[in-house]
Amino acid sequence: LVALPLGLVGLYGRVRLTESQAFAGDARRRQPTSIRSVWSEHATVVRRGFVLVGVLAGTVNLWFVFLPAYLATSEIHPLSTALACAGAGLVSAAVLAPLAGRWSDRVGRRPFLAGGSATLCVVAFPMHSLATRGSSGLLLLADIVVGIALGSLVVGAHLAEQFPVAARATGIALSFGLATAVIGGTAPLVGSVLAQAGTPAGIAGYVVALAAAALLAA
Protein backbone atom coordinates (compact mmCIF):
# COMPACT_ATOMS: atom_id res chain seq x y z
CA LEU A 1 0.00 0.00 0.00
CA VAL A 2 2.85 2.37 0.76
CA ALA A 3 4.70 1.52 -2.46
CA LEU A 4 1.63 1.63 -4.71
CA PRO A 5 1.81 5.41 -5.32
CA LEU A 6 5.32 4.94 -6.69
CA GLY A 7 3.74 3.22 -9.67
CA LEU A 8 1.79 6.37 -10.39
CA VAL A 9 4.98 8.41 -10.16
CA GLY A 10 6.64 6.05 -12.62
CA LEU A 11 3.68 6.24 -14.98
CA TYR A 12 3.81 10.03 -14.88
CA GLY A 13 7.51 9.92 -15.69
CA ARG A 14 6.99 7.64 -18.67
CA VAL A 15 4.08 9.61 -20.11
CA ARG A 16 4.76 13.26 -19.28
CA LEU A 17 8.48 13.84 -18.86
CA THR A 18 10.75 14.45 -21.85
CA GLU A 19 13.89 12.50 -22.58
CA SER A 20 17.32 14.04 -22.15
CA GLN A 21 18.97 15.41 -25.28
CA ALA A 22 21.31 12.43 -25.46
CA PHE A 23 18.42 9.96 -25.50
CA ALA A 24 16.18 12.03 -27.74
CA GLY A 25 18.88 12.37 -30.39
CA ASP A 26 19.59 8.65 -30.34
CA ALA A 27 16.03 7.33 -30.09
CA ARG A 28 15.40 6.70 -33.78
CA ARG A 29 18.51 4.67 -34.42
CA ARG A 30 18.78 2.89 -31.08
CA GLN A 31 18.56 -0.91 -31.16
CA PRO A 32 18.03 -3.27 -28.23
CA THR A 33 21.33 -3.99 -26.47
CA SER A 34 22.02 -7.49 -25.16
CA ILE A 35 23.79 -8.32 -21.94
CA ARG A 36 26.47 -10.13 -23.93
CA SER A 37 27.29 -7.09 -26.04
CA VAL A 38 27.37 -4.80 -22.99
CA TRP A 39 29.75 -7.17 -21.24
CA SER A 40 32.02 -7.53 -24.26
CA GLU A 41 32.23 -3.78 -24.87
CA HIS A 42 31.98 -2.34 -21.36
CA ALA A 43 33.23 -5.08 -19.03
CA THR A 44 35.55 -2.73 -17.15
CA VAL A 45 32.73 -0.31 -16.39
CA VAL A 46 30.44 -3.17 -15.32
CA ARG A 47 33.09 -4.55 -12.97
CA ARG A 48 33.78 -1.12 -11.49
CA GLY A 49 30.05 -0.54 -11.08
CA PHE A 50 29.67 -3.94 -9.42
CA VAL A 51 32.23 -2.97 -6.77
CA LEU A 52 30.77 0.50 -6.18
CA VAL A 53 27.22 -0.79 -5.89
CA GLY A 54 28.55 -3.63 -3.73
CA VAL A 55 29.64 -1.36 -0.88
CA LEU A 56 26.25 0.33 -0.95
CA ALA A 57 24.15 -2.84 -1.09
CA GLY A 58 26.39 -4.81 1.24
CA THR A 59 26.60 -2.16 3.94
CA VAL A 60 22.87 -1.42 3.86
CA ASN A 61 21.96 -5.08 4.27
CA LEU A 62 24.66 -5.78 6.83
CA TRP A 63 24.33 -2.67 8.96
CA PHE A 64 20.63 -1.85 8.71
CA VAL A 65 19.12 -5.32 8.18
CA PHE A 66 21.37 -7.83 9.94
CA LEU A 67 22.81 -5.70 12.74
CA PRO A 68 19.47 -4.78 14.37
CA ALA A 69 18.55 -8.45 14.52
CA TYR A 70 21.96 -9.32 15.95
CA LEU A 71 21.71 -6.60 18.61
CA ALA A 72 18.28 -7.85 19.62
CA THR A 73 19.13 -11.56 19.75
CA SER A 74 22.32 -10.74 21.69
CA GLU A 75 20.18 -8.74 24.15
CA ILE A 76 22.31 -5.63 23.61
CA HIS A 77 19.32 -3.54 22.53
CA PRO A 78 15.57 -4.20 22.30
CA LEU A 79 14.51 -4.90 18.74
CA SER A 80 12.29 -1.82 18.67
CA THR A 81 15.24 0.40 19.64
CA ALA A 82 17.57 -1.24 17.14
CA LEU A 83 15.05 -0.87 14.32
CA ALA A 84 14.22 2.74 15.21
CA CYS A 85 17.89 3.71 15.17
CA ALA A 86 18.41 1.86 11.88
CA GLY A 87 15.45 3.72 10.44
CA ALA A 88 16.99 7.02 11.52
CA GLY A 89 20.23 6.03 9.82
CA LEU A 90 18.41 5.24 6.57
CA VAL A 91 16.54 8.53 6.76
CA SER A 92 19.84 10.39 7.11
CA ALA A 93 21.10 8.62 3.99
CA ALA A 94 17.91 9.47 2.10
CA VAL A 95 18.13 13.15 3.09
CA LEU A 96 21.79 13.47 2.13
CA ALA A 97 21.61 11.54 -1.16
CA PRO A 98 19.92 14.23 -3.31
CA LEU A 99 22.09 16.93 -1.74
CA ALA A 100 25.24 14.97 -2.51
CA GLY A 101 23.95 14.32 -6.02
CA ARG A 102 23.35 18.00 -6.62
CA TRP A 103 26.75 18.97 -5.26
CA SER A 104 28.50 16.26 -7.28
CA ASP A 105 26.95 17.78 -10.43
CA ARG A 106 29.31 20.67 -9.81
CA VAL A 107 32.48 19.10 -8.44
CA GLY A 108 32.31 15.61 -9.98
CA ARG A 109 31.36 12.15 -8.77
CA ARG A 110 34.78 10.85 -7.78
CA PRO A 111 35.25 13.00 -4.65
CA PHE A 112 31.97 11.68 -3.25
CA LEU A 113 32.59 8.06 -4.24
CA ALA A 114 36.09 8.14 -2.78
CA GLY A 115 35.12 10.22 0.23
CA GLY A 116 32.16 8.06 1.18
CA SER A 117 34.17 4.86 0.76
CA ALA A 118 37.11 6.24 2.75
CA THR A 119 34.74 7.39 5.50
CA LEU A 120 33.31 3.89 5.82
CA CYS A 121 36.85 2.48 6.04
CA VAL A 122 37.61 4.84 8.92
CA VAL A 123 34.36 4.72 10.91
CA ALA A 124 33.21 1.09 10.53
CA PHE A 125 35.06 -0.29 13.55
CA PRO A 126 34.46 2.70 15.88
CA MET A 127 30.77 2.85 14.96
CA HIS A 128 30.39 -0.89 15.46
CA SER A 129 31.93 -0.49 18.89
CA LEU A 130 29.47 2.28 19.74
CA ALA A 131 26.55 0.24 18.44
CA THR A 132 27.33 -2.72 20.70
CA ARG A 133 27.84 -0.83 23.97
CA GLY A 134 24.20 -0.94 24.99
CA SER A 135 23.52 2.79 24.82
CA SER A 136 20.64 3.74 22.53
CA GLY A 137 22.14 7.19 22.03
CA LEU A 138 25.44 5.74 20.84
CA LEU A 139 23.62 3.31 18.58
CA LEU A 140 21.66 6.17 17.05
CA LEU A 141 24.88 8.11 16.47
CA ALA A 142 26.55 5.09 14.86
CA ASP A 143 23.63 4.46 12.51
CA ILE A 144 23.43 8.11 11.45
CA VAL A 145 27.17 8.31 10.75
CA VAL A 146 27.04 5.17 8.59
CA GLY A 147 23.88 6.46 6.89
CA ILE A 148 25.56 9.76 6.03
CA ALA A 149 28.54 7.93 4.53
CA LEU A 150 26.20 5.81 2.39
CA GLY A 151 24.17 8.83 1.34
CA SER A 152 27.27 10.45 -0.11
CA LEU A 153 27.89 7.56 -2.52
CA VAL A 154 26.50 8.95 -5.78
CA VAL A 155 26.71 5.56 -7.48
CA GLY A 156 23.58 5.89 -9.60
CA ALA A 157 24.58 9.16 -11.20
CA HIS A 158 28.13 7.91 -11.74
CA LEU A 159 27.06 4.73 -13.51
CA ALA A 160 24.61 6.59 -15.73
CA GLU A 161 27.50 8.67 -17.02
CA GLN A 162 29.79 5.71 -17.68
CA PHE A 163 27.70 3.93 -20.30
CA PRO A 164 26.78 5.30 -23.73
CA VAL A 165 23.11 5.87 -24.44
CA ALA A 166 22.57 2.59 -26.28
CA ALA A 167 23.98 0.49 -23.44
CA ARG A 168 23.02 2.60 -20.45
CA ALA A 169 19.90 0.85 -19.19
CA THR A 170 21.34 -2.64 -19.67
CA GLY A 171 24.70 -1.67 -18.21
CA ILE A 172 23.22 -0.11 -15.09
CA ALA A 173 20.82 -3.02 -14.63
CA LEU A 174 23.69 -5.51 -14.96
CA SER A 175 25.93 -3.72 -12.45
CA PHE A 176 23.18 -3.05 -9.93
CA GLY A 177 21.49 -6.42 -10.32
CA LEU A 178 24.60 -8.52 -9.86
CA ALA A 179 25.98 -6.50 -6.96
CA THR A 180 22.65 -6.31 -5.16
CA ALA A 181 22.13 -10.07 -5.46
CA VAL A 182 25.68 -11.32 -4.90
CA ILE A 183 26.94 -8.86 -2.29
CA GLY A 184 23.81 -7.30 -0.85
CA GLY A 185 21.81 -10.51 -0.82
CA THR A 186 24.49 -12.52 0.97
CA ALA A 187 25.52 -9.81 3.45
CA PRO A 188 23.16 -10.94 6.26
CA LEU A 189 24.41 -14.50 5.81
CA VAL A 190 28.01 -13.31 6.07
CA GLY A 191 27.14 -11.37 9.21
CA SER A 192 25.45 -14.40 10.74
CA VAL A 193 28.45 -16.64 10.01
CA LEU A 194 30.83 -14.10 11.53
CA ALA A 195 28.67 -13.69 14.63
CA GLN A 196 28.32 -17.45 15.14
CA ALA A 197 32.08 -17.82 14.73
CA GLY A 198 32.54 -15.53 17.71
CA THR A 199 33.89 -12.60 15.70
CA PRO A 200 31.05 -10.04 15.63
CA ALA A 201 33.61 -7.29 14.95
CA GLY A 202 34.12 -9.05 11.64
CA ILE A 203 30.92 -7.30 10.56
CA ALA A 204 32.83 -4.03 10.61
CA GLY A 205 35.75 -5.74 8.91
CA TYR A 206 33.53 -6.85 6.06
CA VAL A 207 32.26 -3.29 5.62
CA VAL A 208 35.87 -2.08 5.54
CA ALA A 209 36.74 -4.67 2.89
CA LEU A 210 33.83 -3.61 0.70
CA ALA A 211 34.62 0.07 1.19
CA ALA A 212 38.32 -0.41 0.44
CA ALA A 213 37.46 -2.16 -2.82
CA ALA A 214 35.07 0.68 -3.68
CA LEU A 215 37.76 3.24 -2.88
CA LEU A 216 40.11 1.55 -5.35
CA ALA A 217 37.34 1.45 -7.94
CA ALA A 218 36.64 5.16 -7.42
BELPE-V86072 format. One record per pair of residues at least 4 apart in sequence whose C-alpha atoms are under 6 Angstrom apart, sorted by the first residue. I is the first residue (numbers start at 1). J is the second residue. Records with the same first field share a line. If there is no record, write none. Layout:
I: J + J
This chain:
12: 16
13: 17
19: 23 + 24
21: 25
23: 27
26: 30
38: 42
39: 43
45: 49
46: 175
48: 217
49: 53 + 175
50: 54 + 175 + 179
51: 214
52: 214
53: 179
54: 58 + 179 + 183
55: 59 + 210 + 211
57: 180 + 184
58: 62 + 183 + 184 + 187
59: 63
60: 64
61: 65 + 184 + 187
62: 66 + 187 + 188
63: 67
64: 86
66: 188
68: 82 + 83
70: 74
71: 76 + 77
72: 77 + 78 + 79
76: 134
85: 140
86: 143
89: 143 + 144 + 147
90: 147
92: 147 + 148
93: 97 + 147 + 148 + 151
96: 100 + 151
97: 151 + 152
100: 104 + 152
101: 154
104: 108 + 109
110: 114 + 218
111: 115
112: 116 + 152 + 153
113: 153 + 218
114: 118 + 215 + 218
115: 119
116: 149 + 152 + 153
117: 211 + 215
120: 124
121: 208 + 211
123: 127
124: 204
125: 204
127: 142
130: 138
131: 139
143: 147
163: 167 + 168
164: 168
167: 171
172: 176
173: 177
174: 178
176: 180
178: 182
179: 183
180: 184
181: 185
183: 187
191: 203
194: 199 + 200
195: 199 + 200
208: 212
